[in-house]
Amino acid sequence: MERTSVALTLALLGNRIYEFTASFAFFVWAAQRSRESFNTICATIIVVVEECASPLSTFPHEQKAVVHGILDLLLHVLTTPQSAVTHLRAVGGAIQALETFGVEMFLNVTGESLQHWLRVILGLMNSISLSVRSIAVDFMVSLLGSAFDLEGNIDELALIVATVLPEVAAREVALHSVSGHVENLEDVEKSVWPLRRSFADIEDANPLDDDRVDPQLAPVLSVFCRACQAVIDGVLIEMRLQGRDCSIVGTQMEEYRREKYTFDADEESLFEAASFFVPEMAPIQRIRWLMTLKSLHEAKGQWVEAAETLIMCARTISDSIPHLRHVWRPSRFALWSDERRSLWLSTVGQEVGNPERGNAQVMSFANTFLEPDGICKTTKNPCDGSVLPQPSISGMSILLTRLTKEAVSFYSREESMDSLAYSRLESLLKVLMGILDDHSSVRTRLKKSTLRKQQIEEEASLRKAIASISFDMTKVAERLLLIAEDEPAGPASRGSSKLTFKKNRPYFVSVMLSGEKPTRFLESTTLPTFLEWDAPCICRVPKEVVESAIAGCAHDSDRLEQVMCSAFGESIRAALLSDGSNATILLKTGGRPNPTESHDGGPIILVEVGFVEMDVPDFDISDADVTSFGHQGKHFIYERQGDETTLAAFLKMTVARPFPCTLSRQRTLLTSELVASKE
């Protein structure tokens, strides 16, 4: 009898808590002037968790109802603008519920609202209050650590966080804008710096002094946090790429000066963000960041890299086609946009007193960063709280066709890229043919007419994509044939083709900075640098620099390499001058100067740019076809000149990915000395 009474009491408590959340919006509005009411609610929840944990353990259904009501109530509290004390108590209550009832119960109860919980926690990780940021980080570490102990991985949580993070970052920027704190791109970078720093704090979680972090989880956390920081960087880059069209809730951003962002690891950040998402689970997110990387290359005039990025997009689509029905899709957060459920939303933007800069404009801006238009097309407009549309094979096939055609057009913008374009299309075509064969075998086993019709439509869209790629390959093959027929055959024609050879071949340089570090290479609120101090980096020379150098050395081709290195280094030197450093900036082309030497007794910054050759096995520069990217390589040879104290040497530098690739520059992973001799 007593057991039944306890069960009824607990069930009633769970129902009452759950029902209370339904009318919580009105309570929030009524209690805005009494912040202590929210503190009382949070304290009461903590007591309920403490007192009900043991009795509820024998009543799973009632336990789930109570936990559901508690978490819903806490989510409503955390969504509203509260004081730091209230947020501390609310997040503390959530941590206590997570640790008391277990992560399995937490994940089961939250369900689809887990992404909204993560949105709210990410927003608190960007709080101006250090204590709020710290407890939000603490909640994230507890959740990730518990999930890893339960399932052995954090893949699903990491996918959700990285997917909704762009929306959260954009919303934070928009909220700072309507509060009058954003006037330029520097303010935008500062507004999300706390969020970026919070991920660094999560990465610093040490298994030696934090029992929530398994030793095997530590490297996984490092990859996850770096990818999230890259996603935040990607949001900033997307705003920059909008140029004069970038308007943040009515605040017009000035067009950025490219030299100011010379050292930004923008390409690297976008590539890292895209690489974090796998095609089988999150193709839309991967394509989104690759398309941003393509736009960045396009803005820089790096056509080969832009084409390589589009080919990677196409491969992502082809790899995802068999798994499209199981792709997870995010949804909108109703408590951030529905004023009927969150009455406080009408107060957003009251600081500036402009009705045209309210929550509707904030969320309109943020929603464009959750998923840009044009990637997953649909005829339906998702309403507040609805799940974003599922990608279809037909839609992805159309996107694949568009991307491959654009890639071919980019390859053609730089000379002698046809062989590379043909090989890329051929590899993609083989993958699609295999997918079509598998798809056809599935259709023969279907019995329902509706499913068979859908399969036929999907096969038709795949065949159209294959036909389009085959047509593009035919055009590229015809251009290759014309080039082969026009090649000079006799010795008398070799001199006339020398200039064409120099213009069409790829050029690479090694860049290294040493000496006194300027402000840009110290910790700041902007993107990290693509260069490491006193470490070489291999860069492909842009087409415009190559053409300018060749035009300036028309009568003295032996000076081409020296002129090219000087032209490439001048942009780096100009960027260092704009940093405001008091050090003297010296540009060296070739050789490796002593980084400790000074100029006129003051500090110096040495910019060393040296010409490097791609090291390809069995590669004869006099006979092989080097007028194109027909060869790929990640090993480069650099001739270091000697002086009175050092020996001349040939250095072999190795990068991670063979050029050409989606990046125009890469840090060297390994440097080895091949030959050393006195001159």
C-alpha positions as CSV (number, residue, x, y, z in Angstrom):
1,M,0.0,0.0,0.0
2,E,2.8,2.4,0.9
3,R,4.7,1.5,-2.3
4,T,1.6,2.4,-4.4
5,S,1.2,5.7,-2.6
6,V,4.8,6.6,-3.3
7,A,4.3,5.8,-6.9
8,L,1.2,7.9,-7.2
9,T,2.9,10.8,-5.5
10,L,5.9,10.7,-7.8
11,A,3.8,10.3,-10.9
12,L,1.8,13.4,-9.8
13,L,5.0,15.3,-9.2
14,G,6.3,14.4,-12.6
15,N,3.0,15.5,-14.3
16,R,2.9,18.7,-12.3
17,I,6.4,19.7,-13.3
18,Y,5.8,18.8,-16.9
19,E,2.5,20.8,-17.0
20,F,4.2,23.7,-15.3
21,T,6.5,24.2,-18.3
22,A,3.6,24.7,-20.6
23,S,2.6,27.9,-18.8
24,F,6.1,28.9,-18.1
25,A,6.2,31.5,-20.8
26,F,3.6,33.7,-19.1
27,F,5.4,33.2,-15.8
28,V,8.6,34.4,-17.4
29,W,7.0,37.6,-18.6
30,A,5.3,38.2,-15.3
31,A,8.4,37.7,-13.2
32,Q,10.9,39.7,-15.2
33,R,11.1,42.3,-12.5
34,S,11.7,39.7,-9.8
35,R,14.9,37.8,-10.7
36,E,14.9,36.1,-7.4
37,S,11.9,34.1,-8.5
38,F,14.1,32.3,-11.1
39,N,16.7,31.7,-8.5
40,T,14.0,30.1,-6.3
41,I,12.9,27.9,-9.2
42,C,16.5,26.7,-9.8
43,A,17.0,26.0,-6.1
44,T,13.7,24.1,-5.9
45,I,14.8,21.9,-8.9
46,I,18.0,21.1,-7.2
47,V,16.1,20.0,-4.1
48,V,13.7,17.9,-6.2
49,V,16.7,16.1,-7.9
50,E,18.3,15.4,-4.6
51,E,15.2,14.1,-2.9
52,C,13.7,12.1,-5.8
53,A,16.8,10.3,-7.1
54,S,16.6,7.4,-4.7
55,P,12.8,6.8,-4.6
56,L,12.4,7.2,-8.3
57,S,15.0,4.5,-9.1
58,T,12.4,1.7,-8.8
59,F,9.8,3.5,-10.9
60,P,11.3,4.1,-14.4
61,H,8.2,5.5,-16.0
62,E,7.7,8.1,-13.2
63,Q,11.4,8.8,-13.2
64,K,11.4,9.6,-16.9
65,A,8.3,12.0,-16.4
66,V,10.0,13.9,-13.6
67,V,13.3,14.2,-15.5
68,H,11.5,15.3,-18.6
69,G,9.7,18.0,-16.6
70,I,12.9,19.2,-14.9
71,L,14.9,19.4,-18.1
72,D,12.1,21.2,-19.9
73,L,11.8,23.8,-17.1
74,L,15.6,24.3,-17.0
75,L,15.7,24.8,-20.8
76,H,13.1,27.5,-20.6
77,V,15.0,29.2,-17.8
78,L,18.3,29.1,-19.7
79,T,16.7,30.4,-22.9
80,T,15.5,33.6,-21.2
81,P,17.9,36.5,-20.5
82,Q,18.8,36.1,-16.9
83,S,21.5,37.3,-14.5
84,A,24.8,35.4,-14.1
85,V,23.6,34.0,-10.8
86,T,20.5,32.5,-12.3
87,H,22.4,31.0,-15.2
88,L,24.9,29.5,-12.7
89,R,22.1,27.9,-10.7
90,A,20.2,26.7,-13.8
91,V,23.3,25.1,-15.4
92,G,24.3,23.7,-12.0
93,G,20.9,22.1,-11.8
94,A,21.3,20.6,-15.2
95,I,24.7,19.2,-14.3
96,Q,23.2,17.7,-11.1
97,A,20.4,16.1,-13.1
98,L,22.9,14.7,-15.6
99,E,25.1,13.2,-13.0
100,T,22.3,11.9,-10.8
101,F,20.0,10.3,-13.4
102,G,22.8,9.4,-15.8
103,V,23.6,10.4,-19.4
104,E,21.5,7.6,-20.9
105,M,18.4,9.0,-19.2
106,F,19.4,12.6,-20.2
107,L,19.8,11.6,-23.9
108,N,16.6,9.6,-24.0
109,V,14.5,12.3,-22.4
110,T,15.9,15.2,-24.4
111,G,15.6,13.4,-27.7
112,E,15.1,15.9,-30.5
113,S,15.5,18.8,-28.0
114,L,19.1,17.8,-27.4
115,Q,20.2,20.1,-30.2
116,H,18.3,23.0,-28.5
117,W,20.1,22.2,-25.2
118,L,23.4,22.4,-27.0
119,R,22.4,25.6,-28.7
120,V,21.7,27.2,-25.3
121,I,24.9,25.9,-23.7
122,L,26.9,27.2,-26.7
123,G,25.3,30.6,-26.2
124,L,26.3,30.5,-22.5
125,M,29.8,29.6,-23.5
126,N,30.0,33.0,-25.2
127,S,28.8,34.9,-22.2
128,I,30.6,38.0,-21.0
129,S,30.6,36.5,-17.5
130,L,33.6,34.3,-16.8
131,S,31.7,32.3,-14.2
132,V,28.8,31.5,-16.7
133,R,31.3,30.5,-19.4
134,S,33.1,28.2,-16.9
135,I,30.0,26.4,-15.8
136,A,28.8,26.0,-19.4
137,V,32.2,24.5,-20.3
138,D,31.9,22.3,-17.2
139,F,28.5,21.0,-18.4
140,M,29.9,20.3,-21.9
141,V,32.8,18.3,-20.5
142,S,30.4,16.3,-18.2
143,L,28.1,15.5,-21.1
144,L,30.9,14.6,-23.6
145,G,32.7,12.5,-21.0
146,S,29.6,10.7,-19.9
147,A,28.6,10.0,-23.5
148,F,32.0,8.6,-24.2
149,D,31.9,6.3,-21.2
150,L,28.4,5.1,-22.3
151,E,28.9,4.6,-26.1
152,G,32.7,4.7,-26.6
153,N,32.5,7.8,-28.9
154,I,31.0,11.3,-29.1
155,D,30.2,11.2,-32.8
156,E,26.5,12.1,-32.5
157,L,27.0,14.9,-30.0
158,A,30.0,16.3,-32.0
159,L,27.9,16.2,-35.2
160,I,25.0,18.2,-33.5
161,V,27.3,20.7,-31.9
162,A,29.3,21.4,-35.1
163,T,26.0,21.6,-37.1
164,V,24.2,24.2,-34.9
165,L,27.3,26.1,-34.0
166,P,27.3,28.5,-37.1
167,E,23.7,29.5,-36.2
168,V,24.7,30.1,-32.6
169,A,27.7,32.2,-33.5
170,A,25.8,34.3,-36.0
171,R,23.0,34.8,-33.4
172,E,25.6,36.0,-30.9
173,V,27.0,38.5,-33.5
174,A,23.5,39.7,-34.3
175,L,22.6,40.2,-30.6
176,H,25.8,42.2,-30.1
177,S,24.8,44.3,-33.2
178,V,21.3,45.1,-31.9
179,S,22.8,46.1,-28.6
180,G,25.1,48.6,-30.4
181,H,28.4,46.8,-29.9
182,V,29.2,45.9,-33.5
183,E,30.3,48.5,-36.0
184,N,33.0,46.7,-38.1
185,L,34.5,43.3,-38.7
186,E,36.9,43.7,-35.8
187,D,33.9,44.0,-33.5
188,V,32.4,40.9,-35.1
189,E,35.6,38.9,-34.3
190,K,35.6,40.1,-30.7
191,S,31.9,39.3,-30.2
192,V,32.5,35.5,-30.6
193,W,36.0,35.3,-29.1
194,P,34.7,34.1,-25.7
195,L,33.1,31.2,-27.5
196,R,36.3,30.3,-29.3
197,R,38.2,30.5,-26.0
198,S,35.7,28.2,-24.3
199,F,36.4,25.5,-26.8
200,A,40.1,25.9,-26.0
201,D,39.1,25.3,-22.3
202,I,37.3,22.1,-23.2
203,E,40.3,20.9,-25.1
204,D,42.5,21.6,-22.1
205,A,40.5,19.1,-20.0
206,N,43.2,16.9,-18.6
207,P,42.5,13.2,-17.7
208,L,45.1,13.4,-15.0
209,D,43.1,15.8,-12.9
210,D,39.6,15.4,-14.2
211,D,38.0,11.9,-13.8
212,R,35.3,12.8,-16.3
213,V,37.7,12.7,-19.1
214,D,38.9,9.3,-20.2
215,P,42.5,9.2,-21.5
216,Q,41.3,7.9,-24.8
217,L,38.8,10.8,-25.0
218,A,41.5,13.5,-24.8
219,P,42.7,13.3,-28.4
220,V,39.1,13.0,-29.6
221,L,38.3,16.2,-27.7
222,S,41.2,17.9,-29.3
223,V,40.0,17.2,-32.8
224,F,36.5,18.1,-31.9
225,C,37.4,21.5,-30.3
226,R,39.7,22.5,-33.1
227,A,37.0,21.7,-35.7
228,C,34.5,23.8,-33.7
229,Q,37.0,26.7,-33.7
230,A,37.4,26.3,-37.4
231,V,33.6,26.4,-37.8
232,I,33.5,29.7,-35.9
233,D,36.3,31.0,-38.2
234,G,34.2,29.9,-41.2
235,V,31.3,32.0,-40.0
236,L,33.6,35.1,-39.9
237,I,35.0,34.2,-43.3
238,E,31.6,34.0,-44.8
239,M,30.8,37.4,-43.5
240,R,34.0,38.8,-45.0
241,L,33.3,37.2,-48.4
242,Q,30.0,39.1,-48.6
243,G,32.0,42.3,-48.9
244,R,29.8,45.4,-49.2
245,D,26.7,43.3,-49.1
246,C,27.4,42.2,-45.5
247,S,24.8,43.8,-43.3
248,I,24.4,42.5,-39.7
249,V,20.8,43.4,-38.6
250,G,21.0,46.8,-40.2
251,T,24.6,47.5,-39.4
252,Q,26.5,47.8,-42.7
253,M,30.0,46.3,-42.7
254,E,32.8,48.0,-44.6
255,E,34.5,45.9,-47.3
256,Y,37.6,44.2,-45.9
257,R,41.1,44.9,-47.1
258,R,42.8,41.7,-48.3
259,E,46.2,42.7,-47.1
260,K,44.9,43.0,-43.6
261,Y,44.1,39.3,-43.6
262,T,47.1,38.1,-45.4
263,F,48.3,35.8,-42.7
264,D,44.9,34.4,-41.7
265,A,44.5,30.6,-41.9
266,D,41.2,31.1,-43.8
267,E,41.8,28.3,-46.3
268,E,43.0,25.9,-43.6
269,S,40.1,26.7,-41.2
270,L,37.4,26.1,-43.9
271,F,39.1,22.8,-45.0
272,E,39.3,21.6,-41.4
273,A,35.6,22.5,-40.8
274,A,34.6,20.6,-44.0
275,S,36.9,17.6,-43.2
276,F,35.2,17.2,-39.8
277,F,31.9,16.1,-41.4
278,V,31.9,12.8,-43.2
279,P,29.8,12.3,-46.4
280,E,27.9,9.3,-45.0
281,M,26.5,11.3,-42.0
282,A,26.6,15.0,-42.8
283,P,27.1,15.7,-46.5
284,I,25.2,19.0,-46.5
285,Q,27.4,20.4,-43.8
286,R,30.6,19.2,-45.6
287,I,29.4,20.7,-48.9
288,R,28.5,24.0,-47.2
289,W,32.1,24.6,-46.0
290,L,33.6,23.4,-49.2
291,M,31.5,25.8,-51.1
292,T,32.7,28.6,-48.9
293,L,36.3,27.5,-49.5
294,K,35.5,27.6,-53.2
295,S,34.2,31.1,-52.9
296,L,37.4,32.1,-51.0
297,H,39.6,30.7,-53.8
298,E,37.5,32.4,-56.4
299,A,38.0,35.7,-54.6
300,K,41.7,35.2,-54.6
301,G,41.9,34.2,-58.2
302,Q,43.1,30.6,-57.4
303,W,41.2,28.8,-60.1
304,V,42.9,25.4,-59.8
305,E,42.3,25.2,-56.0
306,A,38.6,26.3,-56.6
307,A,38.2,23.5,-59.1
308,E,39.7,21.0,-56.8
309,T,37.4,22.1,-54.1
310,L,34.4,21.6,-56.4
311,I,35.6,18.1,-57.3
312,M,35.7,17.3,-53.6
313,C,32.1,18.5,-53.3
314,A,31.2,16.2,-56.1
315,R,32.9,13.3,-54.4
316,T,31.1,14.1,-51.2
317,I,27.8,13.9,-53.1
318,S,28.6,10.6,-54.8
319,D,29.7,9.0,-51.5
320,S,26.6,10.2,-49.7
321,I,24.0,9.0,-52.2
322,P,23.6,5.5,-50.7
323,H,23.1,7.0,-47.2
324,L,20.8,10.0,-47.9
325,R,17.8,8.4,-46.2
326,H,19.7,8.2,-42.9
327,V,21.3,11.7,-42.8
328,W,20.5,13.6,-39.7
329,R,18.9,17.0,-40.2
330,P,18.7,19.9,-37.7
331,S,15.5,21.9,-36.8
332,R,14.8,25.4,-35.9
333,F,14.6,26.4,-32.2
334,A,11.0,27.7,-31.5
335,L,11.9,29.3,-28.2
336,W,14.3,31.6,-30.1
337,S,11.8,32.8,-32.6
338,D,8.2,32.2,-31.5
339,E,7.0,35.2,-29.5
340,R,3.9,33.3,-28.4
341,R,6.0,30.9,-26.5
342,S,8.8,33.3,-25.5
343,L,7.2,36.6,-24.7
344,W,10.5,38.2,-23.8
345,L,11.6,38.1,-27.4
346,S,9.8,41.4,-28.0
347,T,12.4,43.1,-25.8
348,V,15.3,42.2,-28.1
349,G,16.8,45.4,-29.5
350,Q,15.2,47.8,-27.1
351,E,18.7,49.2,-26.3
352,V,18.9,50.9,-29.7
353,G,15.2,51.8,-29.8
354,N,14.8,50.7,-33.4
355,P,11.8,48.4,-34.1
356,E,13.4,47.3,-37.4
357,R,16.3,45.7,-35.4
358,G,14.4,43.2,-33.2
359,N,14.4,39.5,-32.7
360,A,12.8,38.7,-36.1
361,Q,15.8,40.3,-37.8
362,V,18.2,38.6,-35.5
363,M,16.9,35.2,-36.2
364,S,16.6,35.9,-39.9
365,F,20.3,36.6,-39.9
366,A,21.1,33.6,-37.8
367,N,19.0,31.2,-39.8
368,T,21.0,31.9,-43.0
369,F,24.1,30.5,-41.2
370,L,22.4,27.3,-40.0
371,E,22.3,26.2,-43.7
372,P,22.7,28.5,-46.7
373,D,20.2,28.5,-49.4
374,G,20.9,26.6,-52.6
375,I,22.5,23.5,-51.1
376,C,19.4,21.4,-50.3
377,K,16.6,22.8,-52.4
378,T,13.0,22.3,-51.5
379,T,9.6,23.8,-52.4
380,K,8.6,24.1,-48.7
381,N,9.6,26.9,-46.4
382,P,10.5,25.4,-43.0
383,C,8.5,27.0,-40.2
384,D,9.7,27.6,-36.7
385,G,10.6,24.4,-35.0
386,S,10.4,22.3,-38.1
387,V,13.1,20.0,-39.3
388,L,15.1,21.1,-42.3
389,P,14.3,19.1,-45.5
390,Q,15.9,15.8,-46.2
391,P,18.2,15.7,-49.3
392,S,17.1,13.6,-52.2
393,I,19.0,11.7,-54.8
394,S,17.4,13.7,-57.6
395,G,18.3,17.0,-55.9
396,M,21.9,15.9,-55.2
397,S,22.3,14.7,-58.8
398,I,21.3,18.1,-60.1
399,L,23.8,19.7,-57.7
400,L,26.5,17.3,-58.7
401,T,26.0,18.2,-62.4
402,R,26.2,21.9,-61.6
403,L,29.4,21.5,-59.6
404,T,31.3,19.4,-62.1
405,K,30.5,21.9,-64.9
406,E,31.7,24.8,-62.8
407,A,34.9,22.8,-61.9
408,V,35.7,22.3,-65.6
409,S,35.2,26.0,-66.3
410,F,37.7,26.8,-63.4
411,Y,40.2,24.3,-64.7
412,S,40.1,26.0,-68.1
413,R,41.0,29.4,-66.6
414,E,44.6,28.3,-66.0
415,E,46.5,26.9,-68.9
416,S,47.2,23.2,-69.4
417,M,44.9,21.9,-66.7
418,D,42.9,19.7,-69.0
419,S,44.8,16.5,-68.1
420,L,44.1,17.1,-64.4
421,A,40.4,17.8,-65.1
422,Y,40.1,14.7,-67.2
423,S,41.6,12.4,-64.5
424,R,39.3,13.9,-61.9
425,L,36.2,13.5,-63.9
426,E,37.1,10.0,-64.9
427,S,37.6,9.0,-61.2
428,L,34.2,10.5,-60.3
429,L,32.5,8.8,-63.2
430,K,33.7,5.4,-62.1
431,V,32.2,6.0,-58.6
432,L,28.9,7.0,-60.0
433,M,28.7,4.0,-62.4
434,G,29.2,1.7,-59.4
435,I,26.5,3.5,-57.4
436,L,24.1,3.2,-60.4
437,D,24.7,-0.5,-60.6
438,D,24.0,-1.0,-56.9
439,H,20.8,1.1,-57.2
440,S,19.6,-0.9,-60.2
441,S,20.1,-4.2,-58.3
442,V,17.9,-2.9,-55.4
443,R,15.1,-1.9,-57.8
444,T,14.7,-5.4,-59.1
445,R,13.9,-6.7,-55.6
446,L,11.2,-4.1,-54.8
447,K,7.5,-5.2,-55.1
448,K,5.6,-2.0,-54.3
449,S,4.9,0.1,-57.4
450,T,5.3,3.4,-55.5
451,L,8.8,2.4,-54.4
452,R,9.7,1.1,-57.8
453,K,8.6,4.4,-59.4
454,Q,10.7,6.4,-56.9
455,Q,13.7,4.1,-57.7
456,I,13.2,4.7,-61.5
457,E,13.1,8.4,-61.0
458,E,16.3,8.3,-58.9
459,E,18.1,6.2,-61.5
460,A,17.0,8.6,-64.2
461,S,18.6,11.5,-62.3
462,L,21.8,9.5,-61.8
463,R,22.0,8.7,-65.5
464,K,21.6,12.4,-66.4
465,A,24.4,13.3,-64.1
466,I,26.6,10.5,-65.6
467,A,25.7,11.7,-69.1
468,S,26.6,15.3,-68.2
469,I,30.0,14.2,-66.8
470,S,30.7,12.1,-69.9
471,F,29.9,15.1,-72.1
472,D,32.3,17.2,-70.2
473,M,35.0,14.5,-70.4
474,T,34.5,14.4,-74.2
475,K,35.1,18.2,-74.5
476,V,38.2,18.0,-72.3
477,A,39.6,15.1,-74.3
478,E,39.1,17.1,-77.5
479,R,41.1,20.0,-76.1
480,L,43.9,17.5,-75.1
481,L,44.0,16.2,-78.6
482,L,44.3,19.7,-80.1
483,I,47.1,20.5,-77.7
484,A,48.9,17.3,-78.7
485,E,48.6,18.1,-82.4
486,D,49.8,21.7,-81.9
487,E,53.0,20.7,-79.9
488,P,56.2,21.6,-81.7
489,A,58.2,18.6,-82.9
490,G,61.4,19.9,-84.3
491,P,64.4,21.4,-82.5
492,A,63.9,24.7,-84.2
493,S,60.5,25.1,-82.5
494,R,61.9,24.5,-79.0
495,G,63.0,28.1,-78.5
496,S,59.6,29.5,-79.4
497,S,57.9,27.1,-77.0
498,K,60.2,28.1,-74.1
499,L,58.1,31.0,-73.0
500,T,54.9,29.0,-73.2
501,F,56.6,26.3,-71.0
502,K,57.5,28.9,-68.4
503,K,54.0,30.4,-68.4
504,N,52.1,27.2,-68.1
505,R,54.1,25.2,-65.6
506,P,53.2,25.4,-61.9
507,Y,55.6,27.4,-59.6
508,F,56.1,26.9,-55.8
509,V,58.0,28.8,-53.2
510,S,59.1,28.2,-49.7
511,V,58.2,31.0,-47.2
512,M,59.7,31.4,-43.7
513,L,59.4,34.2,-41.2
514,S,61.9,34.6,-38.4
515,G,63.2,37.3,-36.0
516,E,61.0,39.3,-33.7
517,K,57.3,38.3,-33.7
518,P,54.8,41.0,-34.6
519,T,51.5,41.5,-32.9
520,R,49.6,39.5,-35.5
521,F,51.5,36.3,-34.6
522,L,50.7,36.6,-30.9
523,E,47.3,35.5,-29.5
524,S,44.5,37.7,-30.7
525,T,40.8,37.7,-31.3
526,T,41.1,36.9,-35.0
527,L,41.8,33.8,-37.0
528,P,45.1,31.9,-36.4
529,T,47.9,32.3,-38.9
530,F,48.7,29.9,-41.6
531,L,52.4,30.3,-41.0
532,E,54.3,29.1,-38.0
533,W,57.1,31.3,-36.9
534,D,60.5,30.2,-38.0
535,A,59.1,27.2,-39.9
536,P,58.8,26.9,-43.7
537,C,55.6,26.8,-45.7
538,I,55.2,25.7,-49.3
539,C,52.9,28.0,-51.4
540,R,51.8,27.8,-55.0
541,V,52.5,31.1,-56.8
542,P,49.3,32.6,-58.1
543,K,48.7,33.0,-61.8
544,E,48.8,36.7,-61.7
545,V,52.2,36.8,-60.1
546,V,53.6,34.3,-62.6
547,E,52.3,36.3,-65.6
548,S,53.7,39.6,-64.1
549,A,57.1,38.0,-63.5
550,I,57.3,36.5,-67.0
551,A,56.3,39.8,-68.6
552,G,59.1,41.6,-66.6
553,C,61.7,39.0,-67.6
554,A,60.8,38.7,-71.3
555,H,64.5,39.3,-72.3
556,D,66.1,37.8,-69.3
557,S,64.4,34.5,-68.5
558,D,67.3,33.4,-66.1
559,R,66.0,36.1,-63.6
560,L,62.5,34.7,-63.6
561,E,62.8,32.8,-60.3
562,Q,64.4,35.7,-58.5
563,V,61.7,38.2,-59.8
564,M,58.9,35.8,-58.9
565,C,60.2,35.3,-55.3
566,S,60.5,39.0,-54.9
567,A,57.0,39.7,-56.2
568,F,55.5,37.0,-53.9
569,G,57.5,38.3,-50.9
570,E,56.5,41.9,-51.3
571,S,52.8,41.1,-50.4
572,I,54.0,39.5,-47.2
573,R,56.3,42.3,-46.4
574,A,53.5,44.9,-47.0
575,A,51.2,42.9,-44.6
576,L,53.9,43.0,-41.9
577,L,54.4,46.7,-42.4
578,S,50.7,47.3,-41.8
579,D,50.9,45.5,-38.5
580,G,52.6,48.5,-36.9
581,S,55.7,46.7,-35.7
582,N,58.8,48.7,-34.8
583,A,61.1,46.1,-36.2
584,T,63.0,46.4,-39.5
585,I,61.5,44.1,-42.2
586,L,64.1,42.5,-44.5
587,L,63.1,40.5,-47.6
588,K,65.5,37.7,-48.6
589,T,65.1,35.6,-51.7
590,G,67.1,32.4,-51.4
591,G,69.5,31.4,-48.7
592,R,68.7,31.0,-45.0
593,P,69.9,34.1,-43.0
594,N,70.7,34.1,-39.3
595,P,67.4,34.9,-37.4
596,T,69.3,36.5,-34.6
597,E,71.1,39.1,-36.6
598,S,70.0,42.7,-36.2
599,H,69.9,45.7,-38.5
600,D,71.3,49.0,-37.3
601,G,71.2,47.7,-33.8
602,G,67.4,47.2,-33.8
603,P,65.1,44.1,-34.0
604,I,64.4,42.7,-37.5
605,I,61.8,40.5,-39.1
606,L,63.3,38.3,-41.8
607,V,61.0,37.3,-44.7
608,E,62.7,34.5,-46.7
609,V,61.2,33.4,-50.0
610,G,62.9,30.6,-51.9
611,F,62.1,28.9,-55.1
612,V,61.4,25.2,-54.8
613,E,61.0,22.4,-57.4
614,M,58.5,19.6,-57.1
615,D,60.3,16.3,-56.6
616,V,58.6,13.7,-58.8
617,P,60.1,10.2,-59.3
618,D,61.6,9.6,-62.7
619,F,60.9,13.2,-63.6
620,D,63.1,14.6,-66.4
621,I,62.4,18.3,-66.8
622,S,63.9,18.4,-70.3
623,D,61.6,15.6,-71.7
624,A,58.6,15.2,-69.5
625,D,55.4,17.2,-69.9
626,V,55.8,19.7,-67.2
627,T,53.6,22.3,-68.7
628,S,50.6,21.1,-66.7
629,F,49.6,19.6,-63.4
630,G,50.0,16.1,-64.9
631,H,52.1,15.2,-61.9
632,Q,51.1,15.4,-58.3
633,G,53.6,15.7,-55.5
634,K,54.1,16.5,-51.9
635,H,57.9,16.5,-51.9
636,F,59.9,19.7,-52.8
637,I,63.6,20.4,-53.3
638,Y,65.0,23.7,-52.1
639,E,68.6,24.8,-52.8
640,R,70.0,26.6,-49.8
641,Q,73.0,28.8,-50.6
642,G,76.1,28.7,-48.4
643,D,78.3,31.5,-47.0
644,E,81.5,31.7,-45.0
645,T,80.0,29.8,-42.0
646,T,77.4,27.5,-43.5
647,L,77.5,24.9,-46.3
648,A,75.4,24.9,-49.4
649,A,72.7,22.2,-49.3
650,F,69.7,20.7,-51.0
651,L,66.7,20.4,-48.6
652,K,63.8,18.1,-49.2
653,M,60.5,19.4,-47.8
654,T,57.4,17.3,-47.4
655,V,53.8,18.5,-47.0
656,A,50.7,16.5,-46.0
657,R,48.7,16.6,-49.2
658,P,50.0,16.4,-52.7
659,F,49.6,19.5,-54.8
660,P,47.4,20.5,-56.5
661,C,44.7,20.2,-53.9
662,T,42.1,22.3,-52.2
663,L,44.8,24.4,-50.4
664,S,47.2,26.8,-52.1
665,R,49.7,26.5,-49.3
666,Q,50.8,23.9,-46.7
667,R,53.1,23.8,-43.8
668,T,56.0,21.5,-44.1
669,L,55.8,18.4,-42.0
670,L,59.4,17.1,-42.6
671,T,62.6,18.8,-43.8
672,S,65.6,16.6,-44.6
673,E,69.1,17.6,-45.9
674,L,70.0,15.7,-49.1
675,V,73.4,17.1,-50.0
676,A,75.9,19.4,-48.2
677,S,79.1,20.6,-49.8
678,K,81.4,23.6,-49.7
679,E,81.2,25.9,-52.7
